[in-house]
Amino acid sequence: MSRILIDTNIVIDLLAMRKDFYDEAADLFSRADKKELNLAISALTFANTNYILTKLKSAKEAREILRKFKLLVEILSLDDKITQLALSDDNFPDFEDGLQYYSAMENHIDIILTRNKRDFKNSKIPVLTAKEFLAKK
């Protein structure tokens, strides 16, 4: 089974129930819940999602949502090597995208799913939108 890195925007689409993007995100994570997909996120995504959720809900509600969500994904750690790679790579002007990309590279991820493919235009890993990925399934 392919290992898939889910970009922060798709995680927030699901957990914040973003109107135009929720259904695709929900489909992905529903398949993960059924063990049809092996989804991973970076530790950075987990932290950023908590930050966004606490703007929408209480800190207690955000943590409860994240406790349940954590059961659906593997959380990839960030380390010195990944940080250095992201800092050194001018192909990723957005440092956060670089951290996610190198988390994927270092953890042998097969596919990256995002709503912003241009953020990963120099990726050596295939990059798809959730819609593109689901159309292939």
N, C-alpha and C positions, 0 to 999 in steps of 0.2 A: 504494500500500500504506500502510495506517495506521501511524503511529509510536506505539509503546506504551511507556509508562514502567512499569517493574516495581519495585514497592516492595521495600524491604530484606527484609521477612519472607519473600517468595516466593523471593528469591535464596538466603537462608539455608535455606529448606525444601529446595531442590535440593542445595546444596553440603554441607550438614550431614546430608543424607538424613533429614530429619524424617519419622518413620513415617506420620503421618496426612495429610501434605501433599505428600510427595515426588512421587507419581504425576502430579498436576496440574502441578506445577512442571516435572517432567521432560518432560511433553508439550509445554509451552510452549517450552522451550529446544530440544527436538528439532525443533520446527517452525522455530525460528530458524536452526538448523543447516542445515536444508533450504532456507533462504531463503524460507520461506512467511510469516514474520513479521519485522517490523523492530522489535527490542526495544532499549530504552535504559534505562540506570540513571544515577542521579546519582553524581558522584564520591564523595559522602558514603556512599552505599551500598557502594561498592567498599572504602572505608576501614573502615566498620563490619563488613563481612563478613570482612575480613582479621582484625580484632580477634576476632570470634567464632570463626573457624576456628583461630586460634592457641591458643584455649582447649581445642580438641578434638584438635588435631594439632600436630606440630612446625611451627616457623616456615617451615622449608624445604618441608614438605609443603603448607602453606597457600599459599605463593607459587606452587608448581607448579599447584595446583588453580586459582588465580586467573589464572595465565598462559593456561591452556586456556580458562577461562571467558570471558576478555576477548575471545576470538575470536567469541563469540556475540552480543555486545552493543556498542552505542555508549555511551561514557561521556560524560555531559554535565558540563561544567565548572561549578564554582561561582565566582561572581565577586562583586564589591562590590554590584552592583545586586540580585542574587538574595538576598544576605545581608541587605541593607537592607529589601527587601520582606518577607522572613520575619520580621525583627525588628519590623517596623511593623504586622503584621497580627494583630489579636487573634482572628481567626477560626481561627487555628492555634495553640492554646496550646502544642502540642508543637513546639518550634523545628525539630527534625529533619524533621517532616512539612511544615512551612512551606518549608524549604529544598528538599525534593523537589518540592513543588507548584510553587514558583516556577521551579525548574529546568525543569519540564514546560512551564509557561506561556511562559517565555522562549525555549524551543526548539521551540515549536509542536507539542507532543505532542497526539495525538488522543484517547488513552485512558490512564487510569491503572489498573493492576491491583494489587490489594492483598488481604490477608485481613482487613484492618480498615477497612471502608468508612466507618465513623463518623469515623475520623481525617481524612477528606477530605469531610465532609458539606457543606462550603461551597464545594466545588470547582465551577468553571465548566467543567471538563473532565469528561466522563463517567467514572465510577468503577465498576469491576466487580471481582468476585472472579475468580480464575483459572477456577474452576468455571463461573461464569456466562458468561465469555468463551468458553471452550471449547465450551460447549453451543450457542453461536451459530455455531460454525464447522463 
